[in-house]
Amino acid sequence: MARKGLIQREKKRQKLVEKYYLIRRSSKKELSKAPDKREVSGKFQALPRNSAPTRLRRRCSTTGRARATYRDFGLSGYILRQMVNACLLPGATRSSW
């Protein structure tokens, strides 16, 4: 299980991304139309770094693990395998050889 502080930090980043979404979107439109891009890029620098969506990380919904998570399920590989073996995920088939 991931440290709780890391999970809380990720939630805080998610709130910042949602808060500054409209400002970032309008600034991007201005940046594409502006002849002098330095003025508009100053607006991006004024925003918090953690408000950028690229700073977000996908995490497992049960354990909070940051790596080896499947987008379709939102689970890490280990938890996904446990749930498939316990027949908790409908439609998932397990293979054995």
MINULO-713558 format. One record per atom (N, C-alpha, C): residue number from 1; residue in three letters; atom name; x negated, y negated, z. Coordinates in steps of 0.02 Angstrom, whole numbers, plus 50000, padded with zeros to 5 digits. Last residue first. Example, Ala and Ser with C-alpha at 12.3 -4.5 7.8 and 13.67 -1.06 7.14 Angstrom:
MINULO-713558
<site resi="2" resn="Ser" name="N" X="49358" Y="50112" Z="50354"/>
<site resi="2" resn="Ser" name="CA" X="49316" Y="50053" Z="50357"/>
<site resi="2" resn="Ser" name="C" X="49355" Y="49998" Z="50394"/>
<site resi="1" resn="Ala" name="N" X="49340" Y="50284" Z="50390"/>
<site resi="1" resn="Ala" name="CA" X="49385" Y="50225" Z="50390"/>
<site resi="1" resn="Ala" name="C" X="49340" Y="50165" Z="50390"/>
//
This chain:
MINULO-713558
<site resi="97" resn="Trp" name="N" X="50091" Y="51117" Z="49113"/>
<site resi="97" resn="Trp" name="CA" X="50056" Y="51162" Z="49068"/>
<site resi="97" resn="Trp" name="C" X="50002" Y="51200" Z="49104"/>
<site resi="96" resn="Ser" name="N" X="50231" Y="51014" Z="49119"/>
<site resi="96" resn="Ser" name="CA" X="50186" Y="51060" Z="49156"/>
<site resi="96" resn="Ser" name="C" X="50154" Y="51106" Z="49106"/>
<site resi="95" resn="Ser" name="N" X="50310" Y="50858" Z="49130"/>
<site resi="95" resn="Ser" name="CA" X="50279" Y="50910" Z="49090"/>
<site resi="95" resn="Ser" name="C" X="50234" Y="50951" Z="49135"/>
<site resi="94" resn="Arg" name="N" X="50470" Y="50789" Z="49159"/>
<site resi="94" resn="Arg" name="CA" X="50402" Y="50804" Z="49181"/>
<site resi="94" resn="Arg" name="C" X="50375" Y="50860" Z="49139"/>
<site resi="93" resn="Thr" name="N" X="50568" Y="50657" Z="49100"/>
<site resi="93" resn="Thr" name="CA" X="50553" Y="50728" Z="49100"/>
<site resi="93" resn="Thr" name="C" X="50481" Y="50738" Z="49122"/>
<site resi="92" resn="Ala" name="N" X="50694" Y="50545" Z="49145"/>
<site resi="92" resn="Ala" name="CA" X="50621" Y="50557" Z="49142"/>
<site resi="92" resn="Ala" name="C" X="50610" Y="50632" Z="49145"/>
<site resi="91" resn="Gly" name="N" X="50829" Y="50536" Z="49165"/>
<site resi="91" resn="Gly" name="CA" X="50803" Y="50531" Z="49097"/>
<site resi="91" resn="Gly" name="C" X="50729" Y="50543" Z="49090"/>
<site resi="90" resn="Pro" name="N" X="50824" Y="50463" Z="49325"/>
<site resi="90" resn="Pro" name="CA" X="50862" Y="50497" Z="49272"/>
<site resi="90" resn="Pro" name="C" X="50831" Y="50485" Z="49204"/>
<site resi="89" resn="Leu" name="N" X="50721" Y="50492" Z="49455"/>
<site resi="89" resn="Leu" name="CA" X="50726" Y="50449" Z="49396"/>
<site resi="89" resn="Leu" name="C" X="50764" Y="50486" Z="49341"/>
<site resi="88" resn="Leu" name="N" X="50717" Y="50590" Z="49549"/>
<site resi="88" resn="Leu" name="CA" X="50750" Y="50528" Z="49568"/>
<site resi="88" resn="Leu" name="C" X="50756" Y="50479" Z="49510"/>
<site resi="87" resn="Cys" name="N" X="50653" Y="50716" Z="49554"/>
<site resi="87" resn="Cys" name="CA" X="50714" Y="50706" Z="49513"/>
<site resi="87" resn="Cys" name="C" X="50753" Y="50644" Z="49533"/>
<site resi="86" resn="Ala" name="N" X="50532" Y="50727" Z="49611"/>
<site resi="86" resn="Ala" name="CA" X="50588" Y="50733" Z="49657"/>
<site resi="86" resn="Ala" name="C" X="50655" Y="50724" Z="49621"/>
<site resi="85" resn="Asn" name="N" X="50452" Y="50701" Z="49502"/>
<site resi="85" resn="Asn" name="CA" X="50451" Y="50768" Z="49530"/>
<site resi="85" resn="Asn" name="C" X="50509" Y="50780" Z="49578"/>
<site resi="84" resn="Val" name="N" X="50479" Y="50566" Z="49488"/>
<site resi="84" resn="Val" name="CA" X="50499" Y="50612" Z="49435"/>
<site resi="84" resn="Val" name="C" X="50501" Y="50683" Z="49462"/>
<site resi="83" resn="Met" name="N" X="50423" Y="50515" Z="49605"/>
<site resi="83" resn="Met" name="CA" X="50495" Y="50508" Z="49594"/>
<site resi="83" resn="Met" name="C" X="50520" Y="50555" Z="49540"/>
<site resi="82" resn="Gln" name="N" X="50286" Y="50545" Z="49587"/>
<site resi="82" resn="Gln" name="CA" X="50323" Y="50572" Z="49645"/>
<site resi="82" resn="Gln" name="C" X="50398" Y="50571" Z="49633"/>
<site resi="81" resn="Arg" name="N" X="50259" Y="50470" Z="49471"/>
<site resi="81" resn="Arg" name="CA" X="50253" Y="50542" Z="49470"/>
<site resi="81" resn="Arg" name="C" X="50290" Y="50575" Z="49528"/>
<site resi="80" resn="Leu" name="N" X="50278" Y="50340" Z="49523"/>
<site resi="80" resn="Leu" name="CA" X="50319" Y="50364" Z="49467"/>
<site resi="80" resn="Leu" name="C" X="50318" Y="50441" Z="49464"/>
<site resi="79" resn="Ile" name="N" X="50176" Y="50333" Z="49615"/>
<site resi="79" resn="Ile" name="CA" X="50246" Y="50332" Z="49639"/>
<site resi="79" resn="Ile" name="C" X="50293" Y="50358" Z="49585"/>
<site resi="78" resn="Tyr" name="N" X="50067" Y="50334" Z="49524"/>
<site resi="78" resn="Tyr" name="CA" X="50073" Y="50383" Z="49578"/>
<site resi="78" resn="Tyr" name="C" X="50145" Y="50388" Z="49603"/>
<site resi="77" resn="Gly" name="N" X="50087" Y="50225" Z="49439"/>
<site resi="77" resn="Gly" name="CA" X="50086" Y="50293" Z="49412"/>
<site resi="77" resn="Gly" name="C" X="50096" Y="50346" Z="49466"/>
<site resi="76" resn="Ser" name="N" X="50203" Y="50104" Z="49506"/>
<site resi="76" resn="Ser" name="CA" X="50136" Y="50128" Z="49491"/>
<site resi="76" resn="Ser" name="C" X="50140" Y="50201" Z="49470"/>
<site resi="75" resn="Leu" name="N" X="50346" Y="50030" Z="49424"/>
<site resi="75" resn="Leu" name="CA" X="50316" Y="50073" Z="49475"/>
<site resi="75" resn="Leu" name="C" X="50244" Y="50090" Z="49456"/>
<site resi="74" resn="Gly" name="N" X="50427" Y="49980" Z="49328"/>
<site resi="74" resn="Gly" name="CA" X="50405" Y="49935" Z="49381"/>
<site resi="74" resn="Gly" name="C" X="50373" Y="49972" Z="49438"/>
<site resi="73" resn="Phe" name="N" X="50471" Y="50047" Z="49215"/>
<site resi="73" resn="Phe" name="CA" X="50498" Y="50067" Z="49280"/>
<site resi="73" resn="Phe" name="C" X="50481" Y="50017" Z="49335"/>
<site resi="72" resn="Asp" name="N" X="50409" Y="49986" Z="49107"/>
<site resi="72" resn="Asp" name="CA" X="50477" Y="50010" Z="49100"/>
<site resi="72" resn="Asp" name="C" X="50509" Y="50023" Z="49168"/>
<site resi="71" resn="Arg" name="N" X="50277" Y="49958" Z="49146"/>
<site resi="71" resn="Arg" name="CA" X="50325" Y="49904" Z="49137"/>
<site resi="71" resn="Arg" name="C" X="50397" Y="49928" Z="49137"/>
<site resi="70" resn="Tyr" name="N" X="50186" Y="50037" Z="49271"/>
<site resi="70" resn="Tyr" name="CA" X="50222" Y="50047" Z="49209"/>
<site resi="70" resn="Tyr" name="C" X="50276" Y="49993" Z="49203"/>
<site resi="69" resn="Thr" name="N" X="50027" Y="49999" Z="49336"/>
<site resi="69" resn="Thr" name="CA" X="50099" Y="49996" Z="49343"/>
<site resi="69" resn="Thr" name="C" X="50131" Y="50001" Z="49274"/>
<site resi="68" resn="Ala" name="N" X="49887" Y="49994" Z="49364"/>
<site resi="68" resn="Ala" name="CA" X="49919" Y="50056" Z="49340"/>
<site resi="68" resn="Ala" name="C" X="49994" Y="50055" Z="49352"/>
<site resi="67" resn="Arg" name="N" X="49877" Y="49878" Z="49502"/>
<site resi="67" resn="Arg" name="CA" X="49851" Y="49911" Z="49442"/>
<site resi="67" resn="Arg" name="C" X="49891" Y="49975" Z="49426"/>
<site resi="66" resn="Ala" name="N" X="49936" Y="49832" Z="49618"/>
<site resi="66" resn="Ala" name="CA" X="49931" Y="49787" Z="49561"/>
<site resi="66" resn="Ala" name="C" X="49910" Y="49822" Z="49497"/>
<site resi="65" resn="Arg" name="N" X="50059" Y="49891" Z="49730"/>
<site resi="65" resn="Arg" name="CA" X="49996" Y="49904" Z="49695"/>
<site resi="65" resn="Arg" name="C" X="49994" Y="49863" Z="49631"/>
<site resi="64" resn="Gly" name="N" X="50175" Y="49886" Z="49800"/>
<site resi="64" resn="Gly" name="CA" X="50140" Y="49823" Z="49789"/>
<site resi="64" resn="Gly" name="C" X="50074" Y="49831" Z="49754"/>
<site resi="63" resn="Thr" name="N" X="50259" Y="49994" Z="49821"/>
<site resi="63" resn="Thr" name="CA" X="50197" Y="49990" Z="49859"/>
<site resi="63" resn="Thr" name="C" X="50162" Y="49923" Z="49853"/>
<site resi="62" resn="Thr" name="N" X="50377" Y="49963" Z="49746"/>
<site resi="62" resn="Thr" name="CA" X="50381" Y="49997" Z="49811"/>
<site resi="62" resn="Thr" name="C" X="50318" Y="49987" Z="49852"/>
<site resi="61" resn="Ser" name="N" X="50347" Y="49896" Z="49629"/>
<site resi="61" resn="Ser" name="CA" X="50401" Y="49870" Z="49670"/>
<site resi="61" resn="Ser" name="C" X="50404" Y="49903" Z="49739"/>
<site resi="60" resn="Cys" name="N" X="50185" Y="49851" Z="49580"/>
<site resi="60" resn="Cys" name="CA" X="50231" Y="49906" Z="49593"/>
<site resi="60" resn="Cys" name="C" X="50285" Y="49880" Z="49642"/>
<site resi="59" resn="Arg" name="N" X="50166" Y="49698" Z="49485"/>
<site resi="59" resn="Arg" name="CA" X="50151" Y="49742" Z="49541"/>
<site resi="59" resn="Arg" name="C" X="50204" Y="49796" Z="49548"/>
<site resi="58" resn="Arg" name="N" X="50087" Y="49590" Z="49373"/>
<site resi="58" resn="Arg" name="CA" X="50141" Y="49638" Z="49383"/>
<site resi="58" resn="Arg" name="C" X="50121" Y="49686" Z="49438"/>
<site resi="57" resn="Arg" name="N" X="50043" Y="49425" Z="49413"/>
<site resi="57" resn="Arg" name="CA" X="50020" Y="49494" Z="49404"/>
<site resi="57" resn="Arg" name="C" X="50079" Y="49540" Z="49416"/>
<site resi="56" resn="Leu" name="N" X="50016" Y="49259" Z="49352"/>
<site resi="56" resn="Leu" name="CA" X="50057" Y="49311" Z="49383"/>
<site resi="56" resn="Leu" name="C" X="50030" Y="49380" Z="49368"/>
<site resi="55" resn="Arg" name="N" X="49944" Y="49172" Z="49278"/>
<site resi="55" resn="Arg" name="CA" X="49916" Y="49190" Z="49343"/>
<site resi="55" resn="Arg" name="C" X="49956" Y="49245" Z="49377"/>
<site resi="54" resn="Thr" name="N" X="50016" Y="49137" Z="49169"/>
<site resi="54" resn="Thr" name="CA" X="49963" Y="49187" Z="49159"/>
<site resi="54" resn="Thr" name="C" X="49932" Y="49208" Z="49225"/>
<site resi="53" resn="Pro" name="N" X="50101" Y="49035" Z="49208"/>
<site resi="53" resn="Pro" name="CA" X="50127" Y="49103" Z="49207"/>
<site resi="53" resn="Pro" name="C" X="50074" Y="49156" Z="49196"/>
<site resi="52" resn="Ala" name="N" X="50044" Y="48915" Z="49325"/>
<site resi="52" resn="Ala" name="CA" X="50036" Y="48943" Z="49257"/>
<site resi="52" resn="Ala" name="C" X="50060" Y="49016" Z="49257"/>
<site resi="51" resn="Ser" name="N" X="50042" Y="48875" Z="49452"/>
<site resi="51" resn="Ser" name="CA" X="50106" Y="48869" Z="49418"/>
<site resi="51" resn="Ser" name="C" X="50103" Y="48894" Z="49346"/>
<site resi="50" resn="Asn" name="N" X="49918" Y="48878" Z="49505"/>
<site resi="50" resn="Asn" name="CA" X="49958" Y="48938" Z="49515"/>
<site resi="50" resn="Asn" name="C" X="50027" Y="48932" Z="49483"/>
<site resi="49" resn="Arg" name="N" X="49872" Y="48748" Z="49482"/>
<site resi="49" resn="Arg" name="CA" X="49846" Y="48804" Z="49442"/>
<site resi="49" resn="Arg" name="C" X="49891" Y="48865" Z="49447"/>
<site resi="48" resn="Pro" name="N" X="49990" Y="48613" Z="49475"/>
<site resi="48" resn="Pro" name="CA" X="49952" Y="48663" Z="49513"/>
<site resi="48" resn="Pro" name="C" X="49930" Y="48721" Z="49468"/>
<site resi="47" resn="Leu" name="N" X="49962" Y="48477" Z="49358"/>
<site resi="47" resn="Leu" name="CA" X="50003" Y="48530" Z="49386"/>
<site resi="47" resn="Leu" name="C" X="49960" Y="48578" Z="49426"/>
<site resi="46" resn="Ala" name="N" X="49866" Y="48398" Z="49302"/>
<site resi="46" resn="Ala" name="CA" X="49898" Y="48373" Z="49363"/>
<site resi="46" resn="Ala" name="C" X="49941" Y="48427" Z="49396"/>
<site resi="45" resn="Gln" name="N" X="49833" Y="48460" Z="49186"/>
<site resi="45" resn="Gln" name="CA" X="49784" Y="48462" Z="49240"/>
<site resi="45" resn="Gln" name="C" X="49813" Y="48438" Z="49306"/>
<site resi="44" resn="Phe" name="N" X="49942" Y="48430" Z="49108"/>
<site resi="44" resn="Phe" name="CA" X="49931" Y="48499" Z="49128"/>
<site resi="44" resn="Phe" name="C" X="49882" Y="48503" Z="49186"/>
<site resi="43" resn="Lys" name="N" X="49920" Y="48294" Z="49091"/>
<site resi="43" resn="Lys" name="CA" X="49980" Y="48316" Z="49126"/>
<site resi="43" resn="Lys" name="C" X="49973" Y="48388" Z="49150"/>
<site resi="42" resn="Gly" name="N" X="49807" Y="48292" Z="49013"/>
<site resi="42" resn="Gly" name="CA" X="49802" Y="48268" Z="49082"/>
<site resi="42" resn="Gly" name="C" X="49862" Y="48287" Z="49123"/>
<site resi="41" resn="Ser" name="N" X="49852" Y="48324" Z="48889"/>
<site resi="41" resn="Ser" name="CA" X="49819" Y="48377" Z="48927"/>
<site resi="41" resn="Ser" name="C" X="49807" Y="48356" Z="48999"/>
<site resi="40" resn="Val" name="N" X="49899" Y="48202" Z="48844"/>
<site resi="40" resn="Val" name="CA" X="49948" Y="48253" Z="48864"/>
<site resi="40" resn="Val" name="C" X="49914" Y="48308" Z="48905"/>
<site resi="39" resn="Glu" name="N" X="49777" Y="48138" Z="48816"/>
<site resi="39" resn="Glu" name="CA" X="49826" Y="48108" Z="48861"/>
<site resi="39" resn="Glu" name="C" X="49875" Y="48160" Z="48888"/>
<site resi="38" resn="Arg" name="N" X="49715" Y="48220" Z="48722"/>
<site resi="38" resn="Arg" name="CA" X="49685" Y="48211" Z="48788"/>
<site resi="38" resn="Arg" name="C" X="49734" Y="48182" Z="48839"/>
<site resi="37" resn="Lys" name="N" X="49774" Y="48218" Z="48598"/>
<site resi="37" resn="Lys" name="CA" X="49791" Y="48273" Z="48643"/>
<site resi="37" resn="Lys" name="C" X="49762" Y="48264" Z="48713"/>
<site resi="36" resn="Asp" name="N" X="49844" Y="48109" Z="48499"/>
<site resi="36" resn="Asp" name="CA" X="49789" Y="48111" Z="48547"/>
<site resi="36" resn="Asp" name="C" X="49805" Y="48161" Z="48601"/>
<site resi="35" resn="Pro" name="N" X="49963" Y="48144" Z="48432"/>
<site resi="35" resn="Pro" name="CA" X="49901" Y="48136" Z="48394"/>
<site resi="35" resn="Pro" name="C" X="49839" Y="48138" Z="48439"/>
<site resi="34" resn="Ala" name="N" X="50081" Y="48268" Z="48483"/>
<site resi="34" resn="Ala" name="CA" X="50041" Y="48209" Z="48499"/>
<site resi="34" resn="Ala" name="C" X="49978" Y="48205" Z="48455"/>
<site resi="33" resn="Lys" name="N" X="50146" Y="48388" Z="48460"/>
<site resi="33" resn="Lys" name="CA" X="50163" Y="48331" Z="48418"/>
<site resi="33" resn="Lys" name="C" X="50117" Y="48271" Z="48428"/>
<site resi="32" resn="Ser" name="N" X="50097" Y="48478" Z="48553"/>
<site resi="32" resn="Ser" name="CA" X="50096" Y="48498" Z="48482"/>
<site resi="32" resn="Ser" name="C" X="50110" Y="48439" Z="48436"/>
<site resi="31" resn="Leu" name="N" X="50120" Y="48409" Z="48671"/>
<site resi="31" resn="Leu" name="CA" X="50051" Y="48424" Z="48651"/>
<site resi="31" resn="Leu" name="C" X="50047" Y="48443" Z="48577"/>
<site resi="30" resn="Glu" name="N" X="50257" Y="48412" Z="48682"/>
<site resi="30" resn="Glu" name="CA" X="50223" Y="48348" Z="48672"/>
<site resi="30" resn="Glu" name="C" X="50153" Y="48359" Z="48646"/>
<site resi="29" resn="Lys" name="N" X="50274" Y="48548" Z="48707"/>
<site resi="29" resn="Lys" name="CA" X="50304" Y="48518" Z="48647"/>
<site resi="29" resn="Lys" name="C" X="50270" Y="48452" Z="48631"/>
<site resi="28" resn="Lys" name="N" X="50207" Y="48559" Z="48829"/>
<site resi="28" resn="Lys" name="CA" X="50182" Y="48596" Z="48771"/>
<site resi="28" resn="Lys" name="C" X="50210" Y="48567" Z="48706"/>
<site resi="27" resn="Ser" name="N" X="50289" Y="48482" Z="48910"/>
<site resi="27" resn="Ser" name="CA" X="50221" Y="48459" Z="48897"/>
<site resi="27" resn="Ser" name="C" X="50191" Y="48495" Z="48837"/>
<site resi="26" resn="Ser" name="N" X="50404" Y="48561" Z="48915"/>
<site resi="26" resn="Ser" name="CA" X="50407" Y="48495" Z="48882"/>
<site resi="26" resn="Ser" name="C" X="50337" Y="48468" Z="48867"/>
<site resi="25" resn="Arg" name="N" X="50350" Y="48672" Z="48985"/>
<site resi="25" resn="Arg" name="CA" X="50378" Y="48680" Z="48918"/>
<site resi="25" resn="Arg" name="C" X="50382" Y="48614" Z="48881"/>
<site resi="24" resn="Arg" name="N" X="50312" Y="48617" Z="49107"/>
<site resi="24" resn="Arg" name="CA" X="50262" Y="48647" Z="49063"/>
<site resi="24" resn="Arg" name="C" X="50288" Y="48652" Z="48991"/>
<site resi="23" resn="Ile" name="N" X="50436" Y="48578" Z="49156"/>
<site resi="23" resn="Ile" name="CA" X="50384" Y="48528" Z="49146"/>
<site resi="23" resn="Ile" name="C" X="50331" Y="48554" Z="49098"/>
<site resi="22" resn="Leu" name="N" X="50501" Y="48701" Z="49168"/>
<site resi="22" resn="Leu" name="CA" X="50527" Y="48651" Z="49121"/>
<site resi="22" resn="Leu" name="C" X="50475" Y="48597" Z="49106"/>
<site resi="21" resn="Tyr" name="N" X="50420" Y="48768" Z="49266"/>
<site resi="21" resn="Tyr" name="CA" X="50431" Y="48795" Z="49200"/>
<site resi="21" resn="Tyr" name="C" X="50453" Y="48741" Z="49150"/>
<site resi="20" resn="Tyr" name="N" X="50395" Y="48741" Z="49398"/>
<site resi="20" resn="Tyr" name="CA" X="50363" Y="48698" Z="49348"/>
<site resi="20" resn="Tyr" name="C" X="50374" Y="48721" Z="49277"/>
<site resi="19" resn="Lys" name="N" X="50470" Y="48840" Z="49466"/>
<site resi="19" resn="Lys" name="CA" X="50479" Y="48769" Z="49482"/>
<site resi="19" resn="Lys" name="C" X="50453" Y="48724" Z="49426"/>
<site resi="18" resn="Glu" name="N" X="50422" Y="48961" Z="49420"/>
<site resi="18" resn="Glu" name="CA" X="50491" Y="48943" Z="49407"/>
<site resi="18" resn="Glu" name="C" X="50503" Y="48868" Z="49417"/>
<site resi="17" resn="Val" name="N" X="50292" Y="48954" Z="49470"/>
<site resi="17" resn="Val" name="CA" X="50303" Y="48961" Z="49398"/>
<site resi="17" resn="Val" name="C" X="50374" Y="48940" Z="49380"/>
<site resi="16" resn="Leu" name="N" X="50316" Y="48950" Z="49608"/>
<site resi="16" resn="Leu" name="CA" X="50285" Y="48893" Z="49574"/>
<site resi="16" resn="Leu" name="C" X="50295" Y="48895" Z="49499"/>
<site resi="15" resn="Lys" name="N" X="50369" Y="49078" Z="49629"/>
<site resi="15" resn="Lys" name="CA" X="50411" Y="49020" Z="49642"/>
<site resi="15" resn="Lys" name="C" X="50383" Y="48958" Z="49607"/>
<site resi="14" resn="Gln" name="N" X="50257" Y="49156" Z="49597"/>
<site resi="14" resn="Gln" name="CA" X="50318" Y="49163" Z="49558"/>
<site resi="14" resn="Gln" name="C" X="50364" Y="49103" Z="49567"/>
<site resi="13" resn="Arg" name="N" X="50168" Y="49120" Z="49698"/>
<site resi="13" resn="Arg" name="CA" X="50153" Y="49102" Z="49629"/>
<site resi="13" resn="Arg" name="C" X="50215" Y="49105" Z="49586"/>
<site resi="12" resn="Lys" name="N" X="50236" Y="49180" Z="49804"/>
<site resi="12" resn="Lys" name="CA" X="50227" Y="49107" Z="49804"/>
<site resi="12" resn="Lys" name="C" X="50211" Y="49082" Z="49734"/>
<site resi="11" resn="Lys" name="N" X="50221" Y="49313" Z="49771"/>
<site resi="11" resn="Lys" name="CA" X="50289" Y="49284" Z="49773"/>
<site resi="11" resn="Lys" name="C" X="50286" Y="49208" Z="49771"/>
<site resi="10" resn="Glu" name="N" X="50083" Y="49325" Z="49785"/>
<site resi="10" resn="Glu" name="CA" X="50112" Y="49335" Z="49719"/>
<site resi="10" resn="Glu" name="C" X="50183" Y="49306" Z="49717"/>
<site resi="9" resn="Arg" name="N" X="50071" Y="49307" Z="49921"/>
<site resi="9" resn="Arg" name="CA" X="50038" Y="49259" Z="49876"/>
<site resi="9" resn="Arg" name="C" X="50068" Y="49264" Z="49806"/>
<site resi="8" resn="Gln" name="N" X="50134" Y="49421" Z="49966"/>
<site resi="8" resn="Gln" name="CA" X="50164" Y="49356" Z="49980"/>
<site resi="8" resn="Gln" name="C" X="50135" Y="49302" Z="49935"/>
<site resi="7" resn="Ile" name="N" X="50042" Y="49517" Z="49924"/>
<site resi="7" resn="Ile" name="CA" X="50110" Y="49519" Z="49898"/>
<site resi="7" resn="Ile" name="C" X="50144" Y="49452" Z="49908"/>
<site resi="6" resn="Leu" name="N" X="49932" Y="49482" Z="49999"/>
<site resi="6" resn="Leu" name="CA" X="49927" Y="49479" Z="49927"/>
<site resi="6" resn="Leu" name="C" X="49997" Y="49479" Z="49895"/>
<site resi="5" resn="Gly" name="N" X="49979" Y="49505" Z="50129"/>
<site resi="5" resn="Gly" name="CA" X="49960" Y="49437" Z="50109"/>
<site resi="5" resn="Gly" name="C" X="49956" Y="49430" Z="50033"/>
<site resi="4" resn="Lys" name="N" X="49992" Y="49640" Z="50137"/>
<site resi="4" resn="Lys" name="CA" X="50053" Y="49600" Z="50134"/>
<site resi="4" resn="Lys" name="C" X="50038" Y="49529" Z="50113"/>
<site resi="3" resn="Arg" name="N" X="49895" Y="49745" Z="50031"/>
<site resi="3" resn="Arg" name="CA" X="49900" Y="49701" Z="50089"/>
<site resi="3" resn="Arg" name="C" X="49959" Y="49655" Z="50082"/>
<site resi="2" resn="Ala" name="N" X="49976" Y="49889" Z="49961"/>
<site resi="2" resn="Ala" name="CA" X="49937" Y="49828" Z="49956"/>
<site resi="2" resn="Ala" name="C" X="49945" Y="49786" Z="50019"/>
<site resi="1" resn="Met" name="N" X="49958" Y="50059" Z="50000"/>
<site resi="1" resn="Met" name="CA" X="50000" Y="50000" Z="50000"/>
<site resi="1" resn="Met" name="C" X="49956" Y="49938" Z="50000"/>
//
